[in-house]
Amino acid sequence: MPQIAQLAETYASQIFWMLLFFGLVFFVVGRGMVPKVMATVEARDSQIAADLAAAGAARTQADAEEEAWRVQSNAQRAQAQALIAAAKAKAATATEKSLAKAQDKIDAQLAEAEARIGAAKDKGLAEVAGIASDAASQIVTRLTGAAIDAKLADKAVKEALNA
């Protein structure tokens, strides 16, 4: 059959062109384009890895700075509390001194007032004694008609008041 006889000639030609085409495609695509694509993928992967590393380093640095800020904030808060406590203590001391001065002044005024009261009491008792002595001598004079010595009347009134 003539078709079968042509088959060997066309088959060999088709295999030749197929090998030539696939070889050409292999060298163009496999040796030319694939390395460029792989280089791009590797560059992209290395850039992503570098970005992730930089982000991790930035996070670590941010955490360290935040911790340092918290430590500083706590130290400043403690210092402020110490200043407040010192101010309160100073104010309490000043208040105590002021109260002590006021108390001393009040005590002095009280002592002075007690002294004035004592003097007024003594004066009043002396006046009462004098009035009582005069009243006693007048009563005795009116009742008995006899005059009593002022010293004797004073002595009798003092005895009555002391009893």
C-alpha positions as CSV (number, residue, x, y, z in Angstrom):
1,M,0.0,0.0,0.0
2,P,1.3,3.3,-0.9
3,Q,0.0,5.0,2.2
4,I,2.1,2.8,4.4
5,A,5.2,3.4,2.3
6,Q,4.8,7.2,2.7
7,L,4.4,6.8,6.4
8,A,8.1,6.1,7.0
9,E,9.1,9.2,5.1
10,T,6.6,11.5,6.7
11,Y,7.0,10.0,10.1
12,A,10.8,10.6,10.1
13,S,10.3,14.2,8.9
14,Q,7.7,14.9,11.6
15,I,9.9,13.5,14.3
16,F,12.8,15.6,13.1
17,W,10.7,18.8,13.1
18,M,9.2,17.9,16.5
19,L,12.6,17.4,18.0
20,L,13.9,20.6,16.5
21,F,10.8,22.6,17.7
22,F,10.9,21.1,21.2
23,G,14.7,21.6,21.4
24,L,14.3,25.2,20.3
25,V,11.5,25.8,22.9
26,F,13.5,24.1,25.6
27,F,16.5,26.4,25.0
28,V,14.5,29.5,24.6
29,V,12.1,28.9,27.5
30,G,14.2,26.7,29.7
31,R,17.5,28.5,29.3
32,G,16.3,32.0,28.7
33,M,13.0,32.7,30.4
34,V,13.0,30.4,33.4
35,P,16.2,31.7,35.0
36,K,14.8,35.2,34.7
37,V,11.5,34.2,36.3
38,M,13.3,32.2,39.0
39,A,15.6,35.2,39.7
40,T,12.6,37.4,40.1
41,V,10.9,34.9,42.4
42,E,14.1,34.6,44.5
43,A,14.5,38.4,44.7
44,R,10.8,38.6,45.8
45,D,11.3,35.9,48.4
46,S,14.5,37.6,49.7
47,Q,12.7,41.0,49.8
48,I,9.8,39.5,51.7
49,A,12.2,37.8,54.1
50,A,14.1,41.0,54.6
51,D,10.9,42.9,55.2
52,L,9.7,40.4,57.7
53,A,13.1,40.5,59.5
54,A,13.0,44.3,59.5
55,A,9.4,44.2,60.9
56,G,10.5,41.8,63.6
57,A,13.4,44.0,64.5
58,A,11.2,47.1,64.6
59,R,8.7,45.2,66.8
60,T,11.5,44.2,69.2
61,Q,12.8,47.7,69.3
62,A,9.3,49.1,69.8
63,D,8.7,46.6,72.7
64,A,12.1,47.6,74.2
65,E,11.3,51.3,73.9
66,E,7.8,50.8,75.4
67,E,9.3,48.9,78.3
68,A,11.8,51.7,78.8
69,W,9.1,54.2,78.7
70,R,7.0,52.3,81.3
71,V,10.0,52.0,83.6
72,Q,10.7,55.7,83.2
73,S,7.0,56.5,83.7
74,N,6.9,54.4,86.9
75,A,10.0,56.1,88.2
76,Q,8.6,59.5,87.5
77,R,5.3,58.5,89.2
78,A,7.2,57.2,92.2
79,Q,9.2,60.5,92.3
80,A,6.0,62.5,92.1
81,Q,4.5,60.5,94.9
82,A,7.7,61.1,97.0
83,L,7.4,64.8,96.3
84,I,3.8,64.8,97.3
85,A,4.6,62.9,100.5
86,A,7.4,65.4,101.3
87,A,5.1,68.4,100.6
88,K,2.4,66.9,102.8
89,A,5.0,66.3,105.6
90,K,6.3,69.8,105.2
91,A,2.8,71.2,105.3
92,A,2.0,69.1,108.4
93,T,5.1,70.3,110.1
94,A,4.3,73.9,109.3
95,T,0.7,73.4,110.5
96,E,1.9,71.8,113.7
97,K,4.3,74.8,114.3
98,S,1.5,77.2,113.5
99,L,-0.9,75.4,115.8
100,A,1.8,75.2,118.5
101,K,2.3,79.0,118.3
102,A,-1.4,79.6,118.4
103,Q,-1.7,77.2,121.4
104,D,1.1,79.0,123.2
105,K,-0.6,82.4,122.4
106,I,-4.0,81.0,123.7
107,D,-2.3,79.5,126.8
108,A,-0.7,82.9,127.5
109,Q,-4.0,84.7,127.0
110,L,-5.7,82.1,129.2
111,A,-3.1,82.5,131.9
112,E,-3.5,86.3,131.7
113,A,-7.2,86.0,131.9
114,E,-7.0,83.6,134.8
115,A,-4.7,86.0,136.6
116,R,-7.1,88.9,135.9
117,I,-10.0,86.7,137.1
118,G,-8.0,85.8,140.2
119,A,-7.2,89.4,140.9
120,A,-10.8,90.4,140.3
121,K,-11.9,87.6,142.6
122,D,-9.4,88.6,145.3
123,K,-10.5,92.3,144.9
124,G,-14.1,91.2,144.9
125,L,-13.6,89.1,148.1
126,A,-11.8,92.0,149.7
127,E,-14.6,94.3,148.8
128,V,-17.1,91.7,150.0
129,A,-15.2,91.3,153.2
130,G,-15.1,95.1,153.6
131,I,-18.8,95.4,152.8
132,A,-19.5,92.5,155.1
133,S,-17.4,94.1,157.8
134,D,-19.2,97.4,157.5
135,A,-22.6,95.7,157.3
136,A,-21.7,93.6,160.4
137,S,-20.6,96.7,162.4
138,Q,-23.8,98.6,161.3
139,I,-26.0,95.7,162.2
140,V,-24.4,95.4,165.6
141,T,-24.6,99.1,166.1
142,R,-28.3,99.2,165.2
143,L,-29.2,96.1,167.3
144,T,-27.1,96.9,170.4
145,G,-26.4,100.5,170.0
146,A,-22.7,99.9,170.7
147,A,-20.0,100.8,168.3
148,I,-17.7,98.0,167.2
149,D,-14.1,98.4,166.3
150,A,-13.5,98.0,162.5
151,K,-10.6,95.6,163.2
152,L,-12.7,93.4,165.3
153,A,-15.4,93.4,162.6
154,D,-12.9,92.5,159.9
155,K,-11.5,89.6,162.0
156,A,-15.0,88.2,162.6
157,V,-15.9,88.5,158.9
158,K,-12.6,86.7,157.8
159,E,-13.3,83.9,160.3
160,A,-16.8,83.5,158.9
161,L,-15.6,83.5,155.3
162,N,-12.8,81.0,155.9
163,A,-15.1,78.6,157.7
